[in-house]
């Protein structure tokens, strides 16, 4: 039988996730002039998007983009995965 990864967890420190999200927030799509984050946060759009919601959408296997389910876990900045 063959084995395959269908889902996995990723642990980020909260500060890293927030910084990555902030770096994308102001980016606009040339074709529409709208914010890229609007299409990268699913139903929340740009106005209600947060770092966690953004990552949740990126890892949702039902978004048409993610090849498998990715569960993003944000840890306190001083925490280590356990």
Chimera marker file (.cmm) of the C-alpha trace (Angstrom):
<marker_set name="trace">
<marker id="1" x="0.000" y="0.000" z="0.000" r="1" g="1" b="0" radius="0.5"/>
<marker id="2" x="1.097" y="3.567" z="-0.629" r="1" g="1" b="0" radius="0.5"/>
<marker id="3" x="1.260" y="6.231" z="2.049" r="1" g="1" b="0" radius="0.5"/>
<marker id="4" x="0.457" y="9.898" z="1.514" r="1" g="1" b="0" radius="0.5"/>
<marker id="5" x="0.318" y="13.029" z="3.649" r="1" g="1" b="0" radius="0.5"/>
<marker id="6" x="-3.225" y="14.401" z="3.625" r="1" g="1" b="0" radius="0.5"/>
<marker id="7" x="-2.945" y="17.004" z="6.365" r="1" g="1" b="0" radius="0.5"/>
<marker id="8" x="-0.312" y="18.540" z="8.595" r="1" g="1" b="0" radius="0.5"/>
<marker id="9" x="0.220" y="21.165" z="11.274" r="1" g="1" b="0" radius="0.5"/>
<marker id="10" x="2.532" y="24.162" z="11.055" r="1" g="1" b="0" radius="0.5"/>
<marker id="11" x="3.633" y="26.048" z="14.158" r="1" g="1" b="0" radius="0.5"/>
<marker id="12" x="4.477" y="29.745" z="13.801" r="1" g="1" b="0" radius="0.5"/>
<marker id="13" x="5.309" y="32.224" z="16.463" r="1" g="1" b="0" radius="0.5"/>
<marker id="14" x="2.550" y="34.830" z="16.527" r="1" g="1" b="0" radius="0.5"/>
<marker id="15" x="4.940" y="37.700" z="15.754" r="1" g="1" b="0" radius="0.5"/>
<marker id="16" x="6.194" y="35.941" z="12.606" r="1" g="1" b="0" radius="0.5"/>
<marker id="17" x="2.626" y="35.347" z="11.374" r="1" g="1" b="0" radius="0.5"/>
<marker id="18" x="1.591" y="38.935" z="12.138" r="1" g="1" b="0" radius="0.5"/>
<marker id="19" x="4.646" y="40.340" z="10.339" r="1" g="1" b="0" radius="0.5"/>
<marker id="20" x="4.067" y="38.142" z="7.279" r="1" g="1" b="0" radius="0.5"/>
<marker id="21" x="0.412" y="39.187" z="7.187" r="1" g="1" b="0" radius="0.5"/>
<marker id="22" x="1.296" y="42.881" z="7.587" r="1" g="1" b="0" radius="0.5"/>
<marker id="23" x="3.730" y="42.644" z="4.669" r="1" g="1" b="0" radius="0.5"/>
<marker id="24" x="0.854" y="41.570" z="2.400" r="1" g="1" b="0" radius="0.5"/>
<marker id="25" x="-1.870" y="43.915" z="3.668" r="1" g="1" b="0" radius="0.5"/>
<marker id="26" x="-1.066" y="46.935" z="1.507" r="1" g="1" b="0" radius="0.5"/>
<marker id="27" x="-0.343" y="45.051" z="-1.718" r="1" g="1" b="0" radius="0.5"/>
<marker id="28" x="-2.737" y="45.890" z="-4.543" r="1" g="1" b="0" radius="0.5"/>
<marker id="29" x="-3.539" y="43.850" z="-7.642" r="1" g="1" b="0" radius="0.5"/>
<marker id="30" x="-2.697" y="45.847" z="-10.790" r="1" g="1" b="0" radius="0.5"/>
<marker id="31" x="-5.593" y="44.354" z="-12.763" r="1" g="1" b="0" radius="0.5"/>
<marker id="32" x="-8.286" y="45.438" z="-10.308" r="1" g="1" b="0" radius="0.5"/>
<marker id="33" x="-6.659" y="47.995" z="-8.026" r="1" g="1" b="0" radius="0.5"/>
<marker id="34" x="-8.097" y="46.039" z="-5.097" r="1" g="1" b="0" radius="0.5"/>
<marker id="35" x="-6.093" y="44.603" z="-2.241" r="1" g="1" b="0" radius="0.5"/>
<marker id="36" x="-4.475" y="41.205" z="-2.832" r="1" g="1" b="0" radius="0.5"/>
<marker id="37" x="-5.386" y="40.191" z="0.721" r="1" g="1" b="0" radius="0.5"/>
<marker id="38" x="-9.045" y="40.496" z="-0.319" r="1" g="1" b="0" radius="0.5"/>
<marker id="39" x="-8.623" y="37.350" z="-2.415" r="1" g="1" b="0" radius="0.5"/>
<marker id="40" x="-6.309" y="35.674" z="0.099" r="1" g="1" b="0" radius="0.5"/>
<marker id="41" x="-8.628" y="35.684" z="3.106" r="1" g="1" b="0" radius="0.5"/>
<marker id="42" x="-11.743" y="33.968" z="1.802" r="1" g="1" b="0" radius="0.5"/>
<marker id="43" x="-15.075" y="35.165" z="3.141" r="1" g="1" b="0" radius="0.5"/>
<marker id="44" x="-13.485" y="37.699" z="5.462" r="1" g="1" b="0" radius="0.5"/>
<marker id="45" x="-12.044" y="39.882" z="2.712" r="1" g="1" b="0" radius="0.5"/>
<marker id="46" x="-9.457" y="42.556" z="3.402" r="1" g="1" b="0" radius="0.5"/>
<marker id="47" x="-11.411" y="44.464" z="6.057" r="1" g="1" b="0" radius="0.5"/>
<marker id="48" x="-12.008" y="41.563" z="8.450" r="1" g="1" b="0" radius="0.5"/>
<marker id="49" x="-8.857" y="39.592" z="7.712" r="1" g="1" b="0" radius="0.5"/>
<marker id="50" x="-6.381" y="38.742" z="10.485" r="1" g="1" b="0" radius="0.5"/>
<marker id="51" x="-3.147" y="36.781" z="10.404" r="1" g="1" b="0" radius="0.5"/>
<marker id="52" x="-4.933" y="33.643" z="11.654" r="1" g="1" b="0" radius="0.5"/>
<marker id="53" x="-7.806" y="33.978" z="9.164" r="1" g="1" b="0" radius="0.5"/>
<marker id="54" x="-5.323" y="34.588" z="6.340" r="1" g="1" b="0" radius="0.5"/>
<marker id="55" x="-3.331" y="31.472" z="7.224" r="1" g="1" b="0" radius="0.5"/>
<marker id="56" x="-6.493" y="29.418" z="7.724" r="1" g="1" b="0" radius="0.5"/>
<marker id="57" x="-7.607" y="30.300" z="4.200" r="1" g="1" b="0" radius="0.5"/>
<marker id="58" x="-4.163" y="29.529" z="2.756" r="1" g="1" b="0" radius="0.5"/>
<marker id="59" x="-4.264" y="26.084" z="4.355" r="1" g="1" b="0" radius="0.5"/>
<marker id="60" x="-7.878" y="25.229" z="3.511" r="1" g="1" b="0" radius="0.5"/>
<marker id="61" x="-7.933" y="22.333" z="1.056" r="1" g="1" b="0" radius="0.5"/>
<marker id="62" x="-11.328" y="23.577" z="-0.156" r="1" g="1" b="0" radius="0.5"/>
<marker id="63" x="-9.973" y="26.940" z="-1.384" r="1" g="1" b="0" radius="0.5"/>
<marker id="64" x="-8.970" y="25.505" z="-4.763" r="1" g="1" b="0" radius="0.5"/>
<marker id="65" x="-5.296" y="26.308" z="-4.170" r="1" g="1" b="0" radius="0.5"/>
<marker id="66" x="-3.961" y="24.286" z="-1.231" r="1" g="1" b="0" radius="0.5"/>
<marker id="67" x="-2.868" y="20.769" z="-2.210" r="1" g="1" b="0" radius="0.5"/>
<marker id="68" x="-3.769" y="19.432" z="1.248" r="1" g="1" b="0" radius="0.5"/>
<marker id="69" x="-5.167" y="20.638" z="4.559" r="1" g="1" b="0" radius="0.5"/>
<marker id="70" x="-2.676" y="22.718" z="6.565" r="1" g="1" b="0" radius="0.5"/>
<marker id="71" x="-3.482" y="23.565" z="10.178" r="1" g="1" b="0" radius="0.5"/>
<marker id="72" x="-1.584" y="26.727" z="11.170" r="1" g="1" b="0" radius="0.5"/>
<marker id="73" x="-1.035" y="27.050" z="14.916" r="1" g="1" b="0" radius="0.5"/>
<marker id="74" x="0.135" y="30.406" z="16.242" r="1" g="1" b="0" radius="0.5"/>
<marker id="75" x="2.255" y="30.191" z="19.361" r="1" g="1" b="0" radius="0.5"/>
<marker id="76" x="3.171" y="32.906" z="21.831" r="1" g="1" b="0" radius="0.5"/>
<marker id="77" x="6.431" y="34.543" z="20.792" r="1" g="1" b="0" radius="0.5"/>
<marker id="78" x="8.392" y="32.909" z="23.599" r="1" g="1" b="0" radius="0.5"/>
<marker id="79" x="6.850" y="29.432" z="23.253" r="1" g="1" b="0" radius="0.5"/>
<marker id="80" x="8.354" y="26.292" z="21.772" r="1" g="1" b="0" radius="0.5"/>
<marker id="81" x="6.196" y="23.646" z="20.068" r="1" g="1" b="0" radius="0.5"/>
<marker id="82" x="5.608" y="20.762" z="22.415" r="1" g="1" b="0" radius="0.5"/>
<link id1="1" id2="2" r="1" g="1" b="0" radius="0.2"/>
<link id1="2" id2="3" r="1" g="1" b="0" radius="0.2"/>
<link id1="3" id2="4" r="1" g="1" b="0" radius="0.2"/>
<link id1="4" id2="5" r="1" g="1" b="0" radius="0.2"/>
<link id1="5" id2="6" r="1" g="1" b="0" radius="0.2"/>
<link id1="6" id2="7" r="1" g="1" b="0" radius="0.2"/>
<link id1="7" id2="8" r="1" g="1" b="0" radius="0.2"/>
<link id1="8" id2="9" r="1" g="1" b="0" radius="0.2"/>
<link id1="9" id2="10" r="1" g="1" b="0" radius="0.2"/>
<link id1="10" id2="11" r="1" g="1" b="0" radius="0.2"/>
<link id1="11" id2="12" r="1" g="1" b="0" radius="0.2"/>
<link id1="12" id2="13" r="1" g="1" b="0" radius="0.2"/>
<link id1="13" id2="14" r="1" g="1" b="0" radius="0.2"/>
<link id1="14" id2="15" r="1" g="1" b="0" radius="0.2"/>
<link id1="15" id2="16" r="1" g="1" b="0" radius="0.2"/>
<link id1="16" id2="17" r="1" g="1" b="0" radius="0.2"/>
<link id1="17" id2="18" r="1" g="1" b="0" radius="0.2"/>
<link id1="18" id2="19" r="1" g="1" b="0" radius="0.2"/>
<link id1="19" id2="20" r="1" g="1" b="0" radius="0.2"/>
<link id1="20" id2="21" r="1" g="1" b="0" radius="0.2"/>
<link id1="21" id2="22" r="1" g="1" b="0" radius="0.2"/>
<link id1="22" id2="23" r="1" g="1" b="0" radius="0.2"/>
<link id1="23" id2="24" r="1" g="1" b="0" radius="0.2"/>
<link id1="24" id2="25" r="1" g="1" b="0" radius="0.2"/>
<link id1="25" id2="26" r="1" g="1" b="0" radius="0.2"/>
<link id1="26" id2="27" r="1" g="1" b="0" radius="0.2"/>
<link id1="27" id2="28" r="1" g="1" b="0" radius="0.2"/>
<link id1="28" id2="29" r="1" g="1" b="0" radius="0.2"/>
<link id1="29" id2="30" r="1" g="1" b="0" radius="0.2"/>
<link id1="30" id2="31" r="1" g="1" b="0" radius="0.2"/>
<link id1="31" id2="32" r="1" g="1" b="0" radius="0.2"/>
<link id1="32" id2="33" r="1" g="1" b="0" radius="0.2"/>
<link id1="33" id2="34" r="1" g="1" b="0" radius="0.2"/>
<link id1="34" id2="35" r="1" g="1" b="0" radius="0.2"/>
<link id1="35" id2="36" r="1" g="1" b="0" radius="0.2"/>
<link id1="36" id2="37" r="1" g="1" b="0" radius="0.2"/>
<link id1="37" id2="38" r="1" g="1" b="0" radius="0.2"/>
<link id1="38" id2="39" r="1" g="1" b="0" radius="0.2"/>
<link id1="39" id2="40" r="1" g="1" b="0" radius="0.2"/>
<link id1="40" id2="41" r="1" g="1" b="0" radius="0.2"/>
<link id1="41" id2="42" r="1" g="1" b="0" radius="0.2"/>
<link id1="42" id2="43" r="1" g="1" b="0" radius="0.2"/>
<link id1="43" id2="44" r="1" g="1" b="0" radius="0.2"/>
<link id1="44" id2="45" r="1" g="1" b="0" radius="0.2"/>
<link id1="45" id2="46" r="1" g="1" b="0" radius="0.2"/>
<link id1="46" id2="47" r="1" g="1" b="0" radius="0.2"/>
<link id1="47" id2="48" r="1" g="1" b="0" radius="0.2"/>
<link id1="48" id2="49" r="1" g="1" b="0" radius="0.2"/>
<link id1="49" id2="50" r="1" g="1" b="0" radius="0.2"/>
<link id1="50" id2="51" r="1" g="1" b="0" radius="0.2"/>
<link id1="51" id2="52" r="1" g="1" b="0" radius="0.2"/>
<link id1="52" id2="53" r="1" g="1" b="0" radius="0.2"/>
<link id1="53" id2="54" r="1" g="1" b="0" radius="0.2"/>
<link id1="54" id2="55" r="1" g="1" b="0" radius="0.2"/>
<link id1="55" id2="56" r="1" g="1" b="0" radius="0.2"/>
<link id1="56" id2="57" r="1" g="1" b="0" radius="0.2"/>
<link id1="57" id2="58" r="1" g="1" b="0" radius="0.2"/>
<link id1="58" id2="59" r="1" g="1" b="0" radius="0.2"/>
<link id1="59" id2="60" r="1" g="1" b="0" radius="0.2"/>
<link id1="60" id2="61" r="1" g="1" b="0" radius="0.2"/>
<link id1="61" id2="62" r="1" g="1" b="0" radius="0.2"/>
<link id1="62" id2="63" r="1" g="1" b="0" radius="0.2"/>
<link id1="63" id2="64" r="1" g="1" b="0" radius="0.2"/>
<link id1="64" id2="65" r="1" g="1" b="0" radius="0.2"/>
<link id1="65" id2="66" r="1" g="1" b="0" radius="0.2"/>
<link id1="66" id2="67" r="1" g="1" b="0" radius="0.2"/>
<link id1="67" id2="68" r="1" g="1" b="0" radius="0.2"/>
<link id1="68" id2="69" r="1" g="1" b="0" radius="0.2"/>
<link id1="69" id2="70" r="1" g="1" b="0" radius="0.2"/>
<link id1="70" id2="71" r="1" g="1" b="0" radius="0.2"/>
<link id1="71" id2="72" r="1" g="1" b="0" radius="0.2"/>
<link id1="72" id2="73" r="1" g="1" b="0" radius="0.2"/>
<link id1="73" id2="74" r="1" g="1" b="0" radius="0.2"/>
<link id1="74" id2="75" r="1" g="1" b="0" radius="0.2"/>
<link id1="75" id2="76" r="1" g="1" b="0" radius="0.2"/>
<link id1="76" id2="77" r="1" g="1" b="0" radius="0.2"/>
<link id1="77" id2="78" r="1" g="1" b="0" radius="0.2"/>
<link id1="78" id2="79" r="1" g="1" b="0" radius="0.2"/>
<link id1="79" id2="80" r="1" g="1" b="0" radius="0.2"/>
<link id1="80" id2="81" r="1" g="1" b="0" radius="0.2"/>
<link id1="81" id2="82" r="1" g="1" b="0" radius="0.2"/>
</marker_set>
